[in-house]
Amino acid sequence: MNVAYVFSTPNASFILEKMIVPQLEEGRHGANVVGMFFFVDNNYLLVRGNPTGERLAAVARKSGMLLMGCDQCCYQRAIADKLIEGIPIGCFPDLYKALAGAKVDQVITL
């Protein structure tokens, strides 16, 4: 099953760091994660040097998983140019386009 995550909860850091990222690193997540989209302060996870974001980016590079930050959220926080290399920003139309060929079975919002 192909899943995409949308992170909007203030608990995204904990969920990623303690649950999802270790499962992805160990190959035991149980679903193929094709993309992750980050809203509001969760975009700070994607800033260069953030340990969780760096781990997530390493997984994404190996698997081809899309990581994307909300463009307006990144601009508002003045971090659009501080994200880990290769992580784009965009809005929903950009996300839809980027995931068009991924055959997403389920979108999970956390």
Buried (B, 14 or more C-beta within 10 A) or exposed (E): EBBBBBBBBEEBBEBBBEEBBEBBBEEEBEEBBBBBBBBBBBBBBBBBEBEBBBBBBBBBEEEEBBBBBBBBBBBEBEBBEBBBEEBEBBEEEBBEEBBEEBEBEEEEEB
